[in-house]
Amino acid sequence: MKFFPAILADGREGVSLMFGTYRIYLSTAGAITLATGIVNALDEHKEHKHE
């Protein structure tokens, strides 16, 4: 996964995520929310592994 700065269609600054051939545009807040969600999911996954 790669992150690139991008300007969204409405003119706001955001990021472009590259997943292989797919490109997803997010606002900066959306990208932070997504990254936080991924980190939280990974943390939960780690906790369940140790039980």
N, C-alpha and C positions, 0 to 999 in steps of 0.2 A: 504494500500500500504506500502510495506517495502523496504528499500534500503539496499543493502549489497555491500561492496567493491568486485570487481571482476577483474580478469585478462582476457582481451579480447583475441580472437583467434590470433590476430597479435602481442600479447605480451604487448600491452599498458594497463595501468591501467584504470579502468572504474568502473561502478556500475552495479549491477544486481537489477532490479525492480521486486518485486513479486506482481502480481495482482491475488489473489486467487491461482489458480493452474497454471497460466501463468507466465513465467519468461522471462524478456526482458533484454538483455545486451546492455549497452550504454557506449560510451566513456564518460569521465568526462565532456568534453565540451558539448556533446549531452545531458547529464543529466541536466546540468545547463540550456541549451536552453529549454529543455522540462519543467523544473520547472518554468522558467521565463514565458514561454507561458501559463502555468496553472495559475500562479499568475495573469498575465495580463488579462486572460479570466475571472477570478473570480472578479477582480477589475471592469472590464467593466460590468459584470453582476450586481454587486452592484449598480453601477452608474445608470443603466437603471431602476432598481427597484425603485429608489427614485423619478423618474420623475413623 
